[in-house]
């Protein structure tokens, strides 16, 4: 099991990033809460990782902190929640926000996330209650401090819409949400963050 990786960030196309470690490039999928905290391309980064080995693939999931990774691991233990849905949940809210939803019994906020229906939300509230930290005890995931270091390689709106689709949103809804929040000069990660915040309202 690969527990963490430390190297140079070579590419980031949410939710996928490429991390070079001693000449080897690792493709890692990460939630948007981690993407918000990534440095610029070419800079050093360390990620806590979770490896999933299947018959047809080996996948790595990366996280900015252990709190985020631990929550991911708890989420995929819930019946009906796989890695893709867990990433979507962690892209829509950080660990502290998720804990608040669980302890408040707030299924409405969970249902707004892609792939989370009413039954899944209720299952999350029941099964995760004993697995998450009470609000205020978990360290919040740092966000936004290094977003300016990102240099997009294509059209930011297209990249942001593609990221939302990869997280489980329908293409038409993804494009509509990105266009609704787009402002001149916004980079990909800013567009995604604004779109996810609008979806949560």
N, C-alpha and C positions, 0 to 999 in steps of 0.2 A: 504494500500500500504506500503510495506517495503522499506524505503528510504535508509537505510544503515545498515551494519552489522559489528560488531567488536568482534573478538574472536581469536581462535587459528587455524592456518592452519594445517589440518590433512592429506590431500592428494591432489595431483594435477596431473591430467592426461588430458592435453590440449585437448579440450577447457573446460573440467570439473574440478572443484576443490571442496573440501569438507572443510567447515568452521564450527568449533565447537563454539557455543555460549551458555554459561550456560548449558552445558550438552546436547544440541540439535545440531545435525549435519545438516547443510544446504548445499544442492548440488547447486552449482552456476556455470553457464556457463560464460566464460569471453573471451574477445579477446586476441590475443597474445600480444598486446601492454600492457595489464595489467599483463599477465603472466611474462613478462620480468622484472617487477618491484616487484614481490612477494618475500617475505622473505623465509627462509628455513622452512621445515616441523617442526611443533611444536611451531613456533614463532607467535607472535601477529600480526594481520593484520586488517585493516579497509577498507571496500569496499563500495562505493556508489552503490546502487542497483536499478534495475528496475524490477518490478514484472509483469508478464503476466499471466492472469487468463483466462483459456478456459474451455469448458465443460468437456474435457477429461484430463486436466492437469493444474498444476500451475508451472510456471517456473520462476526462478530467474536469472537475468543477473547482473554480477558484474563488476565494473570499478575502476581503480586506482584513478581517479579524476573526478570532476564534469564536466569538459570540455568534457571528453570522453563520459560520460553518456548522457550529453545534445546532443551531436552529434548523439549518438545511437537513442535517442528519436526523433530527427528530421528525421533521415534516415527512421525509420519505418513508418513515416507519408507519405513517398513518395509511390505512387502507384506502386505495384509490388515488393516492398522491405519489406520483413519480418525480424524477429529477426535473423534468421540463416544467411541471406545475409548481414545484417547489421554487424554481428560479423565478417564475412569474410572480409568485407570492412575495418573494424577497425583493423583486424589482418594484413592486407596488408599495411596499412599506418596509421599514427597517425593523430590527428585532424588538425595540422598545414599543413601537407602534403596534406590532403584531401581539405582543404581550398584553397591551392595553385592550386590544380587541377581545382577546381570550378572556381576560378577567372581567371585562364589562359585558360579556356575552353579546358582543356587537357582530352579529352575523351579516348585517346590512353592508358594512364596509368590506367584509370578505367576499360577498357575492359580486361586488363591483369588479373584482379581479378576474382576468381572463381564465376560463376553465373551471372556476369555482361556482358550482351551483348551490342551491339551497341545502341539499343533503350533504354535500361535501363540507360546506361551511359549518353545519351543525356537528358533523363528525370531528372537524378540526377543533371546535369549541370544547367538545367533550374530552377527546383524546389528548389534546395539548395542554389542558389545564395543569396537569401535574408535571409537565415537561418544560415549561417556560418560566423565566424569571418574572417576578412581579414587577410591574412598572416602577421605574425609579431605581431598581437594583441592577438592571443590565446596562452595560456601558453602551451609549448610542454609537451608531456607526458614523464616523466622520464623513462629511460630504461637502463637495463644492470648493474645497480649498485649492485644488490644483487643476480645475477645469480649463483654465486658460492655456495650459500647456498642450492641449489637443490640437493637432493640425489635421483637419479632415482631408481625405484623399479624393472625395467626390462631392456631389451635391448634398449638403447637410440634411435637407428635407427628405430626400430619397433614402438616405442612410438611416435617418430616424424612423421613417415609416417601416423600412425593412426590419429594424430592430423590434418594433412593436409587433409586427407579424410573427417574428421568430419567438416572441414571448406569448403568442397565442391569440392575438387580436386579429379580426378579419381584415383583409387588405383594404377594403373600402373605408372601414371605420378608422384604421390606422392613418390613412391619408387624410381623412377628414379632420381627425384630431390634431395632426401635425400642422395642417394648414390653418386651423383655428387659433393656434398659439404662436405661429411663426411671426417673428419680427426681424427686421433687417439686422444682419450681423450675428444672429444666433448660430452657435455651433451645434453639432449633432447632439451632444449630451445635454445641452441646455434645452433643446427641443423635446427630447425624450422626457426629461424631468418635468417640464411644463405640461406635456401631454398626459403623463401619468398622474400628475396632481389634479388636472382637470377631470380625469376619469374617476378619481376618488371622491369628487364632490357630489 
